[in-house]
Amino acid sequence: MFIVCAIFLGIASPGWSFFGAGKANVGPDFWNQSDEDNRRTVDHSRWDRLLQTYVVATADSAVRQFRYTEVTPEDTTRLDGYIADMQKLDPRGYSRQEQLAFWLNLYNAVSVRAVLTHLAGRGVSAVLPEDFRTRARVKVAGQSLSLAAIEDTILRPVWQDHRIHFGLNCATMDCPNMDSRAYTAATVREQLKTSGIQFINADRGVRYADGKLTVSRLFNIYRNDFAEDQQMLMKVFAHYARDMKALYLLGYTGEIFYSQDLRLNNP
């Protein structure tokens, strides 16, 4: 089901959390700190193994999904352990690149864990609850954080880079692919670029057909993160698009239509 619309439908509800309900009580300045002399790295190997086990892709890698319903109790415990260990760290003491990998990995791990809890006893047809993004689920550096807080209070204002949207698992089919490997400081930029290329060249990201341009709701919700106006947005699309698609996009001046597909990104 692929629905054309121009609004964002929030998704979330009561569910699993390491921390009670609430929201971040500090702003971006609290998180906008780093130690560029610190060469230590954060160990994301457990999350990496889970991704390699449960992320599956179509033959052309156009669509990657997470096999939520096949996660074993043992791997759920491993996921819980990984998230618990991430909460023991203060990422502000690491380099900026290490922090970026930290937050993207933590966001995606928490997102997966929240889905697993919500699906328990419901099945994959269950609609994600309204507070999926807004319920506080972890505590880092003394601050309770929801998925929305990680994205809107940390990642977006601190990095001010549209590519971060290509790295976040919103758990629905109209979002960019989950990577099958954990992010690291050394690889995160290339991984985000690759994800952007895959998403914009897939019809669920950007589709041009019969003179009509339909794009994911992501580009409507976060329009200002990608471009100041439509002409610049077309240039952003063309930067990632291949061959003829890029040429069509650069010359497009018509209305943009937005689509949403709220099915869970489970195969």
N, C-alpha and C positions, 0 to 999 in steps of 0.2 A: 504494500500500500504506500503510495507516494502522493502526498497531499500538498497542493499549492496553497500557500497562505503568506501572510506578512506579519505574523505575530509570534512571540516566543511563549511556549507553554512550559512553565516551570515544572520540574519533576522532583519529588521527594516525600518522607514520612517517618513515623517512629520506627526505629530499627536499631540495628547494632551500633554501638559506639564504644570507644575506649573511654570517652569522657561524656558527661551529661550534656543536655541541651544548652545552647548558649551561642554567643558569637564573639569574634575577636574584639577586644576592647582597646586595641592600639591601632594606630594608622601605619601607612607605608614607611614613614620615617624610622619607626622602630626596627623594621626589617632591612632598611637600606644601609646595611653595614657589611663589611667584608674584611678579610685579612688576606691580601694578595701574596703575602710572603709565606703563608701556610701552604705547603705542598701535600699535606695529608689528603687522603681520599676516603670517601665513605664506601663501605662494603654493601653493594646492592646484589650480591651473588645469589642470595636466596630468592629475591624477586625475579632476577634474571632466569633462574631455573624454572620458576612457575610460569613465566611468560613463554619460554620455549616449549613447555609441556602443554599449555592450554590455548595459546593463540594459534588459530588455523587460518589459512588464506586460500583464496581461489587460485587457480593455476597461474593467472597473470598477476596475482597479488593486488588486484584492484580492490578487493574487499577482504579485510581481516576481522575475525570475530573471536570472542573469548568463550570457551566451553564451560560456562558457569555451572551447568547441571552435572558436569562430570568431575568437578573438583572433589577430591577425596577428603575425608575427615583429617587425615594426616597432613595433607597439603594446606588445609584450612588452618591447622595449628601452626604450620610453618609460616603462613602468611601473617597470622596474629603475632608471631614472634618477631618477624621482620618489622612490622608496624610499631610494635612496642619498643624495639631497639632504636628506631628512627626518632621516637619521641624523647629518647634520652640525650639526643644531640642538640646542640645549639648551632644551627647552620651559619649564624652570623660570624662565627669564628673561622669559616672556611673561605676559599676563593670564590669569586662570583660565578665562575663556570661550575665549580663543585656544587654551589648552592642551587643553580638552575637544574642540574641533574637530580639533586636531592628533592626539590619541590615537585618536579614533574613525576618522579617515581613515587613519592609519597601520595600525591594526589591520585594517581592511577591505582595504587595498591588499596587505598582507602575506598575508592570508588568500587573496585571489584568486591571488597569485603562487604560493603553496604548492600550491593546487589545480592550477594550470596545469602545474607541474612533475610533480605526481603523475599527472596524466592522460596525460602524454606517452607514447604507445605503448600505453596501456591502454584508453582509451575511457571514456565517461561512466558506464558501469556499474560502474567500479572503486570499491570501498569505500575511504573515506578511511582512512589509516593511524592506528595507535593513538597515535602521538606528534605528530599533527597540531597539537594545541594546546600540547604541552609542549616541543617542540623549539625551542631558541633560534634565531631567524632574523634578528634585527637587533641593532644595538648603538647605544644612545642614551645620551648623557651618560656614556660609559664603561661602561655596564651592558649585558650581553647579556640579551636579552628574547625570550621566547616569547609566543605569543598569550595563553596562560594568565597569564603574568606581567603583561602589559599590562592584562588584565581584572581579575585578582585582587590584584595588588600596587599597581596605580595607580588605575584607573578606579573600582572598587568602593569601596575604603577612603577614597580622597581625596574623591570627590564624594558618596558615600553617597546615591545617587539611583537609584531603580529604573529610571528612564527610559533609563539608559545601555544597558540590555539590549535596548531597542528599536532601538538603532543599530549593533549589532555583527553582522557577517556570519559565522555559524558554518558556512555553506556547505551546510546541509541544509534540506530543505523544511519542517521543523517550527520554524524560527526566523523572526523578523520579517523583513519585506522589506528588501532593500537599497534605499537611496535612489538615485534616478537623478541626484542632484547631490551634489557634495562638501559636507561640513559647513563652515560658517564661523562665526566668533564671533557674527556678527549673526543667523544663521539657525538655529543648532543646536538651540536650545530648541524652536522651532516645528516643526522637522523631526522631533525625537524625539516630540513630542506627536502629530503626524500619524501617525507610524509605529505608535505605541501604539494609536491609534484604529483603524487599518487591521487590526492584528493581532488585537485583542480582538473586533472585529466579524466577523472571518473564522472559519469553523468550525475551521480548523487551529490557531487560537489559543485560542478559548473557544467551546465548542459546548454549547448546552442543547437537549436533545430528549427527549421522552417522560419528562420528570421526572428525567433523568440529566444530570449536568454532567461533561463531558470537556474537559480543558485541556491545553495543550502542556506537555511535560516541563520546559520553561524555568521554569515556575512552581513546580515541585517542586525542581529543582536549586537555585534561588535564592530559595526561599520566604521566607526572613527578610529579603531585600532588598525584598520587596514588602509584607509585612505581618507583624504579630506573631501573628495568629491567623486562623482561617477567616473570622470575621465581618468583620474588617478587610480581608481579601483580597477578599471579595465587594464591599466598598465601592470598592476600587481598580478592580476589573473594571467596576463600574457607572459609575465616573467616566468611563471611556472608551467604554462601550457606548452604543448608540443605543436610544431609545424603549423598546419592550416588553422587549427583551433586558435592559436595565438594571433594569427592575422585577422580572423573574424572578430575576435574580442577587441583588438586595438581599434577596429573600425566601427564598433557597435555604439550607437547613441540612443537606442530605444529604451523602453521601460524594462526594468529588471523585476522579474517575478521570483518569489521566495518559496521554497519547498520545505516540508518537514516530514520525517519518517520516524515516529516515536517507538517503533519496534525495538525490543532489546537486541543488542548486537551479539546475540547468541546464535550459533549455526542451527 
